[in-house]
Amino acid sequence: MADLFTTVQEKVAGKGVKIVFPEGLDERILTAVSQLAGNNVLKPILVGNKEEIAAKANELNVTLDGVDIYDPHTYEGMEDLVQAFVERRKGKATEEQARQILLDENYFGTMLVYKGLADGLVSGAAHSTADTVRPALQIIKTKEGVKKTSGVFIMARGDEQYVFADCAINIAPDSQDLAEIAVESANTAKMFDIEPRVAMLSFSTKGSAKSDETEKVANAVAIAKEKAPELTLDGEFQFDAAFVPSVAEKKAPGSVIKGDANVFVFPSLEAGNIGYKIAQRLGNFEAVGPILQGLNMPVNDLSRGCNAEDVYNLALITAAQAL
């Protein structure tokens, strides 16, 4: 895992990428931000009251040299953000409502990203996923051709690295959603120098069982191949057929995936969430994420149980997405 983050850090260091952290008073955020600035990896922006943040940093004995602090209550460019927010929400918020909404640190931080004043955002140490993702969906929105954002985990153990999707956002994706998730997950894999070999998972391999659930995945495979014909992608597969060469030979002898998949697309959120947690807890894989994909600009969500190292690593990933 160290190698993965060393590679990402080398990619982003010294490029001047600005990442905003709305949770400026969180101990883990302050520790990570101090290290990121100190190592000249990226330019952190904290959101909150300057005096309170300075006092907290002092208490923790961390330096905030090279870190910008923006307070929504005193921010000079607030009127510009208010106007841009009203315009972006297309009549769903008045100026007065916008002023109130933008005092919320996540909305304020997301507007900094939208306006190009920051390149990405990392939040969620003290907020729910919804609190982090909602402003991103309302303001930054998904890329053209992508209907929904999705959440992937990089699963790493020693030299092994895999991408698991969607383990965080879409409860019951349809065929179109799954195809989109597959293509976006392949793009995420490339960002980490993983040459994507995508398996669409099910409880059936190549029609060994027939049901609405298996048909959904088979249809997703067809749509994904149409969307990205250059991708090495196939399905539907049971996990063993996607991962074990001897099983692949028996169950899917003609497939381009020969038990060597490294990007796994789960058919539902419950399958993805259970799957990554089994790999993490029983297989001793480190799970990095969720990395949100499909947005116009990067916003990523921390787990509330994260530590300072998790914050540091997710900031690196966000900076890499921004580049």
Order of alpha helices (4+ residues) and beta strands (2+ residues): alpha-beta-alpha-beta-alpha-beta-alpha-alpha-alpha-beta-alpha-beta-beta-alpha-beta-alpha-beta-alpha-alpha-beta-alpha-beta-beta-alpha
